[in-house]
Amino acid sequence: MTRTHSAIPPLASLRAAGKRYGDVVALDGVDLDVRAGEVLAVLGANGAGKTTALGLLTGRIGADRGTATLFGLDPRDPAARQGIGVMLQAASLPDGLRVAEHVRLQSAYYGDPRPLAETLDLAGVADLARRGYAELSGGQQRRVQFALAICGRPPLLFVDEPTTGLDVEARRHFWSVLRTLRDAGTAIVLTTHYLEEADALADRIVLLAGGRILAEDAPAALKARAAGKRLRARTRLPAAVIGAWPEAGDVRVADGVADVASKDAEALLRRWLAADDTLSELEVRALSLEETFLTLTTAAAPAEEAA
């Protein structure tokens, strides 16, 4: 169910925010709000501006133009940054400390941190408490980094590619914890290359392309905006024949089964049935978030090139 918080002041925001690195425009006039009790997924291809947007919101960098605010303050103000937890894509921690020591040290920076046992349990590292950080696998280290991000009970949590290196079970546990935190009122900003992760978790998605917001909506609304479906059926027709139809988009045929994208599924189906009376095993489904992402970004590319 889509959550709406339009009447609630945002915890963090960007207003006409711009950032340039030499000749490269990383962000170009971006407006963005982060509200309590929602998971906001910020998606985009490499170079779209995701890392820069998070850098502005967390105070790691400043805007060249426009404004960034965090709890009504400049995000670079230490008083504002004390209210956030951050799990970056790349993190370096001292190897000589044990897991519990890392969490105790980070917790000391907050006025009302979670109890150590609660933090370790939420992050799924209770069984690793006495292990040295250097002894852990990459996935285990990611879970420790998550423990450090949540130990201070932050009302706003930033997680950048959080499940990279995690196995399926650990990833599902992580999703469950994020939902629990969201339901308790925590605002969560998520970046991920796993689009099924964004689809499963996000209340709202912002799609960046070329430093601008290309689309912003709930996952279901974004998929509806792409206005397409995929049809799958066993057929005797080759891909070249199906692909020549005006209603057909991407066509994949393997072992006599065709998978076809279409913006007019009903018209495609009528044409397909008329051309192949052996058609069977028909399935029609909505586009996935990944397919929606590709559709929207591909459609935007010509406009950007023309500009």
RAPE-V909896 format. One record per pair of residues at least 12 apart in sequence whose ideal C-beta (glycine too) atoms are under 8 Angstrom apart, sorted by sequence separation. I is the first residue (numbers start at 0). J is the second residue. If there is no record, write none. Layout:
# RAPE-V909896
i: (I & I)
j: (J & J)
This chain:
# RAPE-V909896
i: (16 & 17 & 41 & 55 & 57 & 70 & 103 & 106 & 127 & 161 & 177 & 189 & 203 & 204 & 238 & 247 & 248 & 13 & 15 & 16 & 56 & 69 & 102 & 145 & 203 & 204 & 238 & 247 & 248 & 268 & 15 & 16 & 61 & 69 & 203 & 204 & 238 & 247 & 248 & 15 & 16 & 58 & 124 & 127 & 202 & 206 & 237 & 246 & 268 & 13 & 14 & 58 & 99 & 102 & 127 & 145 & 201 & 241 & 246 & 13 & 57 & 58 & 102 & 201 & 204 & 246 & 12 & 13 & 56 & 58 & 124 & 234 & 241 & 246 & 12 & 29 & 55 & 123 & 124 & 158 & 238 & 264 & 12 & 99 & 122 & 141 & 198 & 235 & 246 & 247 & 11 & 12 & 27 & 31 & 58 & 98 & 122 & 141 & 181 & 197 & 227 & 234 & 236 & 246 & 11 & 26 & 58 & 124 & 141 & 174 & 178 & 233 & 234 & 9 & 10 & 25 & 29 & 33 & 57 & 122 & 141 & 142 & 177 & 233 & 234 & 244 & 9 & 10 & 122 & 140 & 141 & 156 & 232 & 233 & 246 & 256 & 9 & 10 & 26 & 31 & 121 & 174 & 231 & 232 & 25 & 26 & 57 & 98 & 138 & 170 & 174 & 231 & 244 & 260 & 7 & 81 & 119 & 122 & 137 & 138 & 142 & 149 & 230 & 231 & 244 & 7 & 57 & 81 & 118 & 121 & 136 & 138 & 145 & 161 & 230 & 231 & 26 & 98 & 99 & 156 & 158 & 162 & 163 & 229 & 230 & 4 & 98 & 99 & 154 & 155 & 156 & 157 & 158 & 160 & 161 & 229 & 241 & 260 & 4 & 97 & 98 & 101 & 118 & 138 & 142 & 149 & 154 & 155 & 156 & 157 & 158 & 159 & 160 & 162 & 229 & 230 & 4 & 97 & 98 & 118 & 153 & 154 & 155 & 156 & 158 & 160 & 228 & 229 & 4 & 18 & 97 & 98 & 155 & 227 & 228 & 2 & 97 & 98 & 162 & 227 & 230 & 240 & 2 & 96 & 97 & 227 & 236 & 16 & 26 & 29 & 95 & 96 & 113 & 226 & 228 & 18 & 28 & 94 & 95 & 98 & 113 & 227 & 230 & 234 & 50 & 94 & 95 & 112 & 113 & 230 & 236 & 13 & 16 & 93 & 94 & 112 & 113 & 232 & 236 & 92 & 111 & 112 & 235 & 102 & 109 & 111 & 230 & 234 & 13 & 18 & 101 & 105 & 109 & 235 & 13 & 108 & 109 & 234 & 18 & 19 & 102 & 106 & 233 & 234 & 11 & 17 & 18 & 98 & 101 & 102 & 105 & 106 & 233 & 16 & 17 & 101 & 105 & 123 & 232 & 233 & 17 & 232 & 233 & 16 & 17 & 92 & 98 & 102 & 232 & 13 & 15 & 16 & 123 & 231 & 232 & 15 & 16 & 123 & 231 & 232 & 14 & 15 & 16 & 92 & 230 & 231 & 13 & 14 & 92 & 230 & 231 & 13 & 14 & 123 & 230 & 231 & 12 & 13 & 14 & 90 & 122 & 229 & 12 & 92 & 121 & 228 & 229 & 11 & 12 & 228 & 229 & 11 & 87 & 228 & 229 & 11 & 86 & 121 & 228 & 10 & 11 & 86 & 227 & 10 & 86 & 225 & 229 & 86 & 11 & 84 & 85 & 222 & 227 & 84 & 222 & 84 & 222 & 225 & 84 & 222 & 225 & 84 & 221 & 224 & 227 & 84 & 222 & 225 & 81 & 83 & 86 & 218 & 221 & 225 & 82 & 84 & 85 & 86 & 88 & 224 & 82 & 83 & 84 & 85 & 86 & 87 & 88 & 82 & 83 & 84 & 86 & 83 & 85 & 221 & 86 & 88 & 214 & 213 & 213 & 204 & 70 & 69 & 206 & 213 & 208 & 198 & 206 & 198 & 206 & 209 & 197 & 208 & 195 & 194 & 195 & 194 & 195 & 209 & 194 & 208 & 194 & 57 & 56 & 88 & 53 & 53 & 50 & 35 & 33 & 56 & 53 & 53 & 38 & 50 & 49 & 38 & 10 & 11 & 37 & 10 & 36 & 36 & 39 & 41 & 36 & 39 & 41 & 42 & 35 & 36 & 37 & 38 & 39 & 40 & 41 & 42 & 35 & 36 & 37 & 39 & 40 & 35 & 38 & 40 & 34 & 42 & 33 & 33 & 42 & 52 & 40 & 49 & 48 & 51 & 40 & 47 & 40 & 47 & 48 & 38 & 39 & 42 & 47 & 48 & 38 & 39 & 40 & 41 & 42 & 43 & 47 & 48 & 38 & 39 & 40 & 41 & 42 & 43 & 44 & 37 & 38 & 39 & 40 & 42 & 43 & 37 & 39 & 41 & 43 & 31 & 11 & 10 & 11 & 29 & 29 & 31 & 27 & 29 & 30 & 27 & 28 & 29 & 26 & 27 & 24 & 25 & 26 & 24 & 18 & 2 & 1 & 2 & 1 & 1 & 1 & 1 & 42 & 44)
j: (28 & 29 & 53 & 67 & 69 & 82 & 115 & 118 & 139 & 173 & 189 & 201 & 215 & 216 & 250 & 259 & 260 & 26 & 28 & 29 & 69 & 82 & 115 & 158 & 216 & 217 & 251 & 260 & 261 & 281 & 29 & 30 & 75 & 83 & 217 & 218 & 252 & 261 & 262 & 30 & 31 & 73 & 139 & 142 & 217 & 221 & 252 & 261 & 283 & 29 & 30 & 74 & 115 & 118 & 143 & 161 & 217 & 257 & 262 & 30 & 74 & 75 & 119 & 218 & 221 & 263 & 30 & 31 & 74 & 76 & 142 & 252 & 259 & 264 & 31 & 48 & 74 & 142 & 143 & 177 & 257 & 283 & 32 & 119 & 142 & 161 & 218 & 255 & 266 & 267 & 32 & 33 & 48 & 52 & 79 & 119 & 143 & 162 & 202 & 218 & 248 & 255 & 257 & 267 & 33 & 48 & 80 & 146 & 163 & 196 & 200 & 255 & 256 & 32 & 33 & 48 & 52 & 56 & 80 & 145 & 164 & 165 & 200 & 256 & 257 & 267 & 33 & 34 & 146 & 164 & 165 & 180 & 256 & 257 & 270 & 280 & 34 & 35 & 51 & 56 & 146 & 199 & 256 & 257 & 51 & 52 & 83 & 124 & 164 & 196 & 200 & 257 & 270 & 286 & 34 & 108 & 146 & 149 & 164 & 165 & 169 & 176 & 257 & 258 & 271 & 35 & 85 & 109 & 146 & 149 & 164 & 166 & 173 & 189 & 258 & 259 & 55 & 127 & 128 & 185 & 187 & 191 & 192 & 258 & 259 & 34 & 128 & 129 & 184 & 185 & 186 & 187 & 188 & 190 & 191 & 259 & 271 & 290 & 35 & 128 & 129 & 132 & 149 & 169 & 173 & 180 & 185 & 186 & 187 & 188 & 189 & 190 & 191 & 193 & 260 & 261 & 36 & 129 & 130 & 150 & 185 & 186 & 187 & 188 & 190 & 192 & 260 & 261 & 37 & 51 & 130 & 131 & 188 & 260 & 261 & 36 & 131 & 132 & 196 & 261 & 264 & 274 & 37 & 131 & 132 & 262 & 271 & 52 & 62 & 65 & 131 & 132 & 149 & 262 & 264 & 55 & 65 & 131 & 132 & 135 & 150 & 264 & 267 & 271 & 88 & 132 & 133 & 150 & 151 & 268 & 274 & 52 & 55 & 132 & 133 & 151 & 152 & 271 & 275 & 132 & 151 & 152 & 275 & 143 & 150 & 152 & 271 & 275 & 55 & 60 & 143 & 147 & 151 & 277 & 56 & 151 & 152 & 277 & 62 & 63 & 146 & 150 & 277 & 278 & 56 & 62 & 63 & 143 & 146 & 147 & 150 & 151 & 278 & 62 & 63 & 147 & 151 & 169 & 278 & 279 & 64 & 279 & 280 & 64 & 65 & 140 & 146 & 150 & 280 & 62 & 64 & 65 & 172 & 280 & 281 & 65 & 66 & 173 & 281 & 282 & 65 & 66 & 67 & 143 & 281 & 282 & 65 & 66 & 144 & 282 & 283 & 66 & 67 & 176 & 283 & 284 & 66 & 67 & 68 & 144 & 176 & 283 & 67 & 147 & 176 & 283 & 284 & 67 & 68 & 284 & 285 & 68 & 144 & 285 & 286 & 69 & 144 & 179 & 286 & 69 & 70 & 145 & 286 & 70 & 147 & 286 & 290 & 148 & 74 & 147 & 148 & 285 & 290 & 148 & 286 & 149 & 287 & 290 & 150 & 288 & 291 & 151 & 288 & 291 & 294 & 153 & 291 & 294 & 151 & 153 & 156 & 288 & 291 & 295 & 153 & 155 & 156 & 157 & 159 & 295 & 154 & 155 & 156 & 157 & 158 & 159 & 160 & 155 & 156 & 157 & 159 & 157 & 159 & 295 & 161 & 163 & 295 & 295 & 296 & 288 & 155 & 155 & 292 & 299 & 296 & 287 & 295 & 288 & 296 & 299 & 288 & 299 & 287 & 287 & 288 & 288 & 289 & 303 & 289 & 303 & 292 & 157 & 157 & 190 & 157 & 159 & 159 & 154 & 155 & 188 & 188 & 190 & 177 & 190 & 190 & 181 & 154 & 155 & 181 & 155 & 181 & 182 & 186 & 188 & 184 & 187 & 189 & 190 & 184 & 185 & 186 & 187 & 188 & 189 & 190 & 191 & 185 & 186 & 187 & 189 & 190 & 186 & 189 & 191 & 186 & 194 & 186 & 188 & 197 & 207 & 197 & 207 & 207 & 210 & 200 & 207 & 201 & 208 & 209 & 200 & 201 & 204 & 209 & 210 & 201 & 202 & 203 & 204 & 205 & 206 & 210 & 211 & 202 & 203 & 204 & 205 & 206 & 207 & 208 & 202 & 203 & 204 & 205 & 207 & 208 & 203 & 205 & 207 & 213 & 205 & 186 & 186 & 188 & 207 & 210 & 212 & 209 & 211 & 212 & 210 & 211 & 212 & 210 & 211 & 209 & 210 & 211 & 210 & 210 & 202 & 202 & 203 & 203 & 217 & 219 & 220 & 292 & 296)
